[in-house]
Amino acid sequence: MSDGRARSYYLELVSGRARGTGAACLRGLLACGEVPYRAAMAARRAWYAMAARRVEMPVISVGNLTLGGTGKTPLVAWLARLLVESGRRPVIVSRGYKRQAGRVGDEAAALRLELPETVGQIEAADRVGALRCVAAEKKFDVAILDDGFQHLKLRRDLDLLLIDAMQPFGYGRVIPRGLLREPLSAIGRADAVILTRTDLVAEAELERIEAEVRRHLRPGAPLVRAAHVATHLVGQDGRREAVESLRGAAVYAYSGLANPDGFVGTLEGLGTRVVGRRDFADHYHYTAADLDDIMSAARTVGAARVVTTTKDLVKVAGTEQNVTALAVEIQFVSGGEELSRLVSEKVKGNR
């Protein structure tokens, strides 16, 4: 079974949509794994409460509670721009998940397309060691820890937690029975919670989500609503194009994302006709055969354009396929000014 099909079946299983005796038995087996997983996570939190290390610069962590994408990359980009505008010299540090040897990871490459050259980027398995070296060089003065909510080894000055409004609580169960990396009580560690993709969810559902978040969020911590807004299209040659060109166009969409429905929803919100799509596993590395299949499928359904994400576009650079990426930025629906003030307060004076 391919990675994409295996993930699809796993989601069907843990969501309860897969029916039958076999599926029920598998869910029971997965539920047995919750107890040791919870115990291991509790022990890990207790250990790092004492053993976490600090580096000589302020650290802002951006992360999530669930497996899969919540829209961290657009928030990291917003945060980097905010810090640059305030006179800081930020560096983004990530683990470079599933990156190929000798190559920059897809998220880092996508960020490089959109950020000023003054923003540093580091990919390292030992993020504490990497940041200590950076702090000693004094080239940068604030670190953004990408996907860092569970990276308890490193002390941080600000913890920003993202929750995807389209799939907020991982079916209410921790790994392996559900998609939660930690129990919902971990929300209490966050300095602010940002609900993403709120434009794709009904108001009644948003209010239900917010009520559950506030049960765990400590008093006074901001709860922010955000949407992913398409800003422009970018081609393989770097040329930009207005998103209005997609209005009414027949498009074939493909992506290697944890939440491809969010990407397709953004396209449809532009008035695009998504006549076909193909969803790959998160951080998928495309082969020439994959791209040939995509273009063939697009022709079959009569698509005029093939559109992907910026992090998928960087992985097909140098090919002759006519692919365009949809660039998105985070836009705050409510609470954005409060979040900006919180960031400024946490890093102020730490020069």
Protein Blocks (a to p, Z undefined) as FASTA:
>chain_A
ZZklmmmmmmmmmnomagcjklmmmmmmmmmmmmmmmmmmmmmmmmmmmmpccddbdcdd
dddfbecjehlmmmmmmmmmmmmmnopacddddehiaiaehiacfklmmmmmmmcfklcc
dddfblmlmmmmmmmnomaccdcdehkllmmmbccfbdcddddfklmngnopacfkbmcf
bdfklmmmpgbdcdehklmpcfklmmmmmmmmmmmmcghiacdddddddfbdcdfkopac
dfklmgopacddddddfblmlmmmmmmmnopacfbdcdddehiacdfklmmmmmmmmmmn
opabdcddfklmmmmgoiabdcdddddddddfbhklmmmmmmmmmmgopZZ
